[in-house]
Amino acid sequence: MKTVIISGGTDGMGRETALRRLDRGDDVIVIGSNEAKGRALVDQVSNPNLRFLRADLSSVAEVERVVREVSDRHESVDALALFANRLNRRRVETADGLEATFALYYLSRYLLSHRLRPLLDASANPVIISVAGVGLTAGRIHWEDPQLTGKYGQVRAQLQAGRANDLLGVAFAEQCGGRARYVMYHPGFTRSGLDNAENPVTRGALKLLGRFFARPVAESVRPVVEWIDRPPAAPLTAVDRGRPVDPALRTLDSADAKRLAKYTETLV
Ligand SMILES: NC(=O)c1ccc[n+]([C@@H]2O[C@H](COP(=O)([O-])OP(=O)(O)OC[C@H]3O[C@@H](n4cnc5c(N)ncnc54)[C@H](OP(=O)(O)O)[C@@H]3O)[C@@H](O)[C@H]2O)c1
């Protein structure tokens, strides 16, 4: 039995991963911000190995609380699977004064990866899997204004945080030197999260496109479910829709990764 932590495990691909790992007998902790959704999942699954932790992961204090709660109950963690994300049509600032997409999609992954490292290092075969958009080259870190105070756009924020997650994987594998292997995975257009766009026109268009072009959720998470049993041997693995990503891709630049890690440390 493995201990698996899933951020954004109450819906979409995170939820499916949780269900498949429960099928294999794991102890699974899912994190989401919506109490009702989490409770409904627990009631539906009715499996004592599933635990729901309600937390708003866009808050640094909430992430720290999750880390404390997990550390109080577990001596080791075998897998940390990172899915949590949310689209924000308008710029939202968190209680920490950060742009919400940056805080949730990137910073919560940074904090969970680093703060849970001692528990991951205590596992025989630990892995961190970050599900985002590795391999895409659109978007960049807006070094001059990472919190997007001057010019905000939903896509701009998503792409920046996506590229930040690419650099997080690079920095973690290069600098942390722990046992946990880091896997970055771009699942491609998937039939999940399509109801979440705030704009009804975008939502409708996504759902329609999703019906014809998106992959079933179960298919998209299949590699994630397998990596938890058999983490890749390399410290860093990046897979974009089934294909390995060239480590020389400019979005995986080591100097940028160090620069972002330094900037992130100033925030936390
Ligand atoms: N779907 C696609 O086509 C696609 C393609 C490429 C990459 N991806 C990436 O894959 C990942 C998973 O996507 P998905 O489609 O499965 O997402 P989804 O169905 O929208 O699920 C998102 C999860 O994040 C949680 N979440 C949102 N805000 C949160 C917060 N403030 N604190 C804690 N948890 C929060 C949600 O739970 P609550 O509602 O309970 O908070 C939910 O469990 C995302 O990072 C996405 O960017 C998706």
Ligand as a Chemical Component Dictionary entry (heavy atoms), coordinates in Angstrom:
data_LIG
# 
_chem_comp.id                   LIG 
_chem_comp.type                 NON-POLYMER 
_chem_comp.pdbx_formal_charge   0 
_chem_comp.three_letter_code    LIG 
# 
loop_
_chem_comp_atom.comp_id 
_chem_comp_atom.atom_id 
_chem_comp_atom.alt_atom_id 
_chem_comp_atom.type_symbol 
_chem_comp_atom.charge 
_chem_comp_atom.model_Cartn_x 
_chem_comp_atom.model_Cartn_y 
_chem_comp_atom.model_Cartn_z 
_chem_comp_atom.pdbx_ordinal 
LIG N1  N1  N 0  -8.293  19.415 -19.009 1  
LIG C1  C1  C 0  -7.396  19.624 -19.962 2  
LIG O1  O1  O 0  -7.677  19.605 -21.165 3  
LIG C2  C2  C 0  -5.960  19.894 -19.584 4  
LIG C3  C3  C 0  -4.990  19.965 -20.584 5  
LIG C4  C4  C 0  -3.668  20.215 -20.243 6  
LIG C5  C5  C 0  -3.318  20.385 -18.900 7  
LIG N2  N2  N 1  -4.289  20.331 -17.943 8  
LIG C6  C6  C 0  -3.890  20.534 -16.535 9  
LIG O2  O2  O 0  -4.196  19.362 -15.790 10 
LIG C7  C7  C 0  -4.528  19.718 -14.441 11 
LIG C8  C8  C 0  -5.846  19.044 -14.057 12 
LIG O3  O3  O 0  -6.838  19.498 -14.953 13 
LIG P1  P1  P 0  -8.373  19.037 -14.811 14 
LIG O4  O4  O 0  -9.004  19.337 -16.111 15 
LIG O5  O5  O -1 -8.434  17.672 -14.253 16 
LIG O6  O6  O 0  -8.889  20.094 -13.718 17 
LIG P2  P2  P 0  -10.335 20.212 -13.022 18 
LIG O7  O7  O 0  -11.232 19.111 -13.427 19 
LIG O8  O8  O 0  -10.768 21.627 -13.215 20 
LIG O9  O9  O 0  -9.953  20.010 -11.470 21 
LIG C9  C9  C 0  -9.230  20.990 -10.783 22 
LIG C10 C10 C 0  -9.007  20.548 -9.363  23 
LIG O10 O10 O 0  -8.330  21.610 -8.681  24 
LIG C11 C11 C 0  -8.984  21.867 -7.455  25 
LIG N3  N3  N 0  -8.820  23.266 -7.067  26 
LIG C12 C12 C 0  -9.187  24.360 -7.760  27 
LIG N4  N4  N 0  -8.933  25.465 -7.042  28 
LIG C13 C13 C 0  -8.385  25.047 -5.866  29 
LIG C14 C14 C 0  -7.903  25.705 -4.712  30 
LIG N5  N5  N 0  -7.936  27.043 -4.604  31 
LIG N6  N6  N 0  -7.410  24.975 -3.697  32 
LIG C15 C15 C 0  -7.390  23.615 -3.778  33 
LIG N7  N7  N 0  -7.819  22.928 -4.841  34 
LIG C16 C16 C 0  -8.304  23.636 -5.884  35 
LIG C17 C17 C 0  -10.446 21.530 -7.736  36 
LIG O11 O11 O 0  -11.151 21.219 -6.540  37 
LIG P3  P3  P 0  -12.187 22.251 -5.838  38 
LIG O12 O12 O 0  -13.154 22.669 -6.855  39 
LIG O13 O13 O 0  -12.718 21.435 -4.720  40 
LIG O14 O14 O 0  -11.336 23.370 -5.318  41 
LIG C18 C18 C 0  -10.297 20.270 -8.589  42 
LIG O15 O15 O 0  -10.149 19.145 -7.759  43 
LIG C19 C19 C 0  -4.581  21.226 -14.398 44 
LIG O16 O16 O 0  -3.384  21.711 -13.862 45 
LIG C20 C20 C 0  -4.688  21.634 -15.860 46 
LIG O17 O17 O 0  -4.109  22.901 -16.116 47 
LIG C21 C21 C 0  -5.596  20.090 -18.244 48 
# 
loop_
_chem_comp_bond.comp_id 
_chem_comp_bond.atom_id_1 
_chem_comp_bond.atom_id_2 
_chem_comp_bond.value_order 
_chem_comp_bond.pdbx_ordinal 
LIG N1  C1  SING 1  
LIG C1  O1  DOUB 2  
LIG C1  C2  SING 3  
LIG C2  C3  SING 4  
LIG C2  C21 DOUB 5  
LIG C3  C4  DOUB 6  
LIG C4  C5  SING 7  
LIG C5  N2  DOUB 8  
LIG N2  C6  SING 9  
LIG N2  C21 SING 10 
LIG C6  O2  SING 11 
LIG C6  C20 SING 12 
LIG O2  C7  SING 13 
LIG C7  C8  SING 14 
LIG C7  C19 SING 15 
LIG C8  O3  SING 16 
LIG O3  P1  SING 17 
LIG P1  O4  DOUB 18 
LIG P1  O5  SING 19 
LIG P1  O6  SING 20 
LIG O6  P2  SING 21 
LIG P2  O7  DOUB 22 
LIG P2  O8  SING 23 
LIG P2  O9  SING 24 
LIG O9  C9  SING 25 
LIG C9  C10 SING 26 
LIG C10 O10 SING 27 
LIG C10 C18 SING 28 
LIG O10 C11 SING 29 
LIG C11 N3  SING 30 
LIG C11 C17 SING 31 
LIG N3  C12 SING 32 
LIG N3  C16 SING 33 
LIG C12 N4  DOUB 34 
LIG N4  C13 SING 35 
LIG C13 C14 SING 36 
LIG C13 C16 DOUB 37 
LIG C14 N5  SING 38 
LIG C14 N6  DOUB 39 
LIG N6  C15 SING 40 
LIG C15 N7  DOUB 41 
LIG N7  C16 SING 42 
LIG C17 O11 SING 43 
LIG C17 C18 SING 44 
LIG O11 P3  SING 45 
LIG P3  O12 DOUB 46 
LIG P3  O13 SING 47 
LIG P3  O14 SING 48 
LIG C18 O15 SING 49 
LIG C19 O16 SING 50 
LIG C19 C20 SING 51 
LIG C20 O17 SING 52 
# 
